[in-house]
């Protein structure tokens, strides 16, 4: 009984480790082009005279890019696997908010 529990714990630790490794690689691959997008949007903001509509679209794009940046950052802080219902016939998926803890590694 104890041996089985230990085996299950080790299996879960290996799964968390594999997911965290995949998340770190994915984070790196997304973050590089995302920084180019954010940089170009900020450059556009500084160098172009935009009308109200253009400014609204630019600010929306920057806000969305910042949201992506935050989610990519959280991928690096996965400490456990918490699933959320996929809904609409989709399979369960990783709940990034519940699975990551940025304070877990704070010094």
Buried (B, 14 or more C-beta within 10 A) or exposed (E): EEEEEEEEEEEEEEEBEEBBEEBEEEBEEBBEEBEEBBEEBEEBBEEEEEEEEEEEEBEEBBEEBEEBBEBBEBBBBBBEBBEEEEEEEEEEEBEBEEBBBEEEEEE
